[in-house]
Amino acid sequence: MTEKELEHEARLAAIEHVLGHTLARLHLLLGTPEEQLDAIEKQMEGASIAASFPTADPALAVKFAKQVQEDVQRLSAAARDIVAMRRSKLLS
């Protein structure tokens, strides 16, 4: 991996970290129930699948859309884990 690629990975990791915590805080502030978290995640997954990538190679576009979907799922899971951890601390 080149230095530039490592730079991009570090920036992306920082963005993902902040997004996960921001989503979690938003859900905590709003008191979002579990059922609504499920619905939000499904909606976000659907939006990520619908993302289009202009490319000459349709297989590559499908690959990128799948990557976006996996990344959205990972961010949602991280936010949900943070919410669960915080809620369990509040209840104990």
Secondary structure as UniProt FT lines:
FT   HELIX           3..30
FT   HELIX           34..50
FT   HELIX           58..91
//
